[in-house]
Amino acid sequence: MVVALYAAFLAFWYVFLISQVIRVRMSIKGKIQGKESKNLAYAVKAHAAFSEYVPLPLILLLILEMQEPNKFFLNCLCIMLCISRALHSLSLLFIEKLFNNTKLRMLATGLTVLVIILTAFSNIVLFFASAKSDSIVEIL
């Protein structure tokens, strides 16, 4: 299973994001004002965005894999998802704080949305392609 490999990579990245939240929480020692709390806000936001944006594409990718698509295409979608989520997190944790620029984060979000759209569309196409001998009424 191709998607299982990428899901494992995403799981390790999720653990990294958890560790960032813990690291910042330990460093601020309960302070909720000043620069430290802003660092915590960025870490929590990176963790939350990952939690919100990864499950749906992963589910769609697993469903797509069950329909036996082109392996190269499936790998490309999985790589795009991993890269987009890593770029988004890195942007929040490091780049935006240093350069005050949200373009990378916006690009990463757009790439994630593109993965969702391509995967959903591919699922629909493969569903109807596999049921070409059945009538639409019987399928639905």
C-alpha positions as CSV (number, residue, x, y, z in Angstrom):
1,M,0.0,0.0,0.0
2,V,1.5,3.2,-1.2
3,V,-0.6,5.6,0.9
4,A,0.4,3.7,4.1
5,L,4.0,4.8,3.6
6,Y,3.1,8.5,3.2
7,A,0.6,8.3,6.1
8,A,3.5,7.1,8.3
9,F,5.6,10.1,7.2
10,L,2.7,12.4,8.0
11,A,2.4,10.7,11.4
12,F,6.0,11.4,12.2
13,W,5.5,15.0,11.1
14,Y,2.5,15.2,13.4
15,V,4.7,14.0,16.3
16,F,7.2,16.7,15.4
17,L,4.5,19.3,15.6
18,I,3.3,17.9,19.0
19,S,6.9,18.2,20.2
20,Q,7.1,21.8,19.1
21,V,4.0,22.7,21.2
22,I,5.4,20.9,24.2
23,R,8.8,22.5,23.8
24,V,7.3,26.0,23.6
25,R,4.9,25.3,26.6
26,M,7.9,24.1,28.7
27,S,9.9,27.2,27.7
28,I,7.3,29.7,28.6
29,K,6.5,28.1,32.0
30,G,2.9,29.3,32.1
31,K,3.5,32.8,30.8
32,I,0.6,34.0,28.6
33,Q,1.9,37.4,27.6
34,G,4.7,38.6,25.4
35,K,6.8,37.0,22.7
36,E,6.6,33.6,24.3
37,S,2.9,33.4,24.0
38,K,3.1,34.4,20.4
39,N,5.5,31.5,19.8
40,L,3.0,29.2,21.5
41,A,0.2,30.5,19.3
42,Y,2.3,29.7,16.2
43,A,3.1,26.2,17.4
44,V,-0.5,25.5,18.3
45,K,-1.7,26.9,15.0
46,A,0.7,24.7,13.0
47,H,-0.4,21.6,15.0
48,A,-4.1,22.5,14.6
49,A,-3.9,23.2,10.9
50,F,-2.2,19.9,10.3
51,S,-4.9,18.1,12.3
52,E,-7.6,19.8,10.3
53,Y,-6.1,19.5,6.8
54,V,-4.6,16.0,6.7
55,P,-7.4,13.5,7.5
56,L,-9.7,14.2,4.6
57,P,-7.0,14.0,1.9
58,L,-5.6,10.9,3.5
59,I,-9.1,9.2,3.5
60,L,-9.6,10.2,-0.2
61,L,-6.1,8.9,-1.1
62,L,-6.8,5.6,0.6
63,I,-10.1,5.2,-1.2
64,L,-8.3,6.1,-4.5
65,E,-5.7,3.5,-3.8
66,M,-8.4,0.9,-3.4
67,Q,-9.5,1.7,-6.9
68,E,-6.0,0.8,-8.2
69,P,-5.1,4.1,-10.0
70,N,-1.9,4.8,-11.8
71,K,0.8,4.4,-9.1
72,F,2.9,7.3,-10.3
73,F,-0.2,9.6,-10.1
74,L,-1.0,8.3,-6.6
75,N,2.6,8.8,-5.4
76,C,2.6,12.4,-6.8
77,L,-0.6,13.2,-4.9
78,C,0.9,11.8,-1.7
79,I,4.1,13.6,-2.1
80,M,2.2,16.9,-2.8
81,L,0.3,16.4,0.4
82,C,3.4,15.7,2.5
83,I,5.3,18.7,1.0
84,S,2.3,21.0,1.4
85,R,1.8,20.2,5.0
86,A,5.5,20.4,5.8
87,L,5.8,23.7,4.1
88,H,2.7,25.1,5.9
89,S,4.1,24.0,9.3
90,L,7.6,25.3,8.7
91,S,6.1,28.6,7.5
92,L,4.1,29.0,10.7
93,L,6.9,27.8,13.0
94,F,9.9,29.6,11.5
95,I,9.5,31.6,8.3
96,E,6.6,33.8,9.2
97,K,8.1,34.8,12.5
98,L,11.4,35.7,10.9
99,F,10.2,37.4,7.7
100,N,6.6,38.3,8.4
101,N,5.5,36.8,5.1
102,T,2.5,34.5,4.7
103,K,3.0,33.6,1.0
104,L,4.6,30.2,1.6
105,R,1.8,29.3,4.0
106,M,-0.8,30.4,1.4
107,L,1.0,28.4,-1.3
108,A,1.0,25.3,0.9
109,T,-2.7,25.6,1.7
110,G,-3.4,25.9,-2.0
111,L,-1.4,22.8,-2.7
112,T,-3.3,20.9,-0.1
113,V,-6.6,22.0,-1.6
114,L,-5.4,21.0,-5.0
115,V,-4.6,17.5,-3.7
116,I,-8.1,17.3,-2.3
117,I,-9.7,18.4,-5.6
118,L,-7.6,16.1,-7.7
119,T,-8.1,13.1,-5.4
120,A,-11.9,13.6,-5.2
121,F,-12.1,14.1,-9.0
122,S,-10.0,11.0,-9.6
123,N,-12.2,8.9,-7.2
124,I,-15.3,10.0,-9.1
125,V,-13.8,9.2,-12.5
126,L,-12.5,5.8,-11.5
127,F,-15.8,5.0,-9.8
128,F,-17.7,5.6,-13.0
129,A,-15.0,4.0,-15.2
130,S,-15.1,0.8,-13.1
131,A,-18.9,0.7,-13.3
132,K,-19.1,1.4,-17.1
133,S,-21.2,-1.7,-17.8
134,D,-23.8,-0.9,-15.1
135,S,-26.4,1.7,-15.5
136,I,-26.2,4.9,-13.4
137,V,-29.5,4.0,-11.7
138,E,-28.0,0.6,-10.6
139,I,-24.8,2.3,-9.3
140,L,-26.6,4.9,-7.2
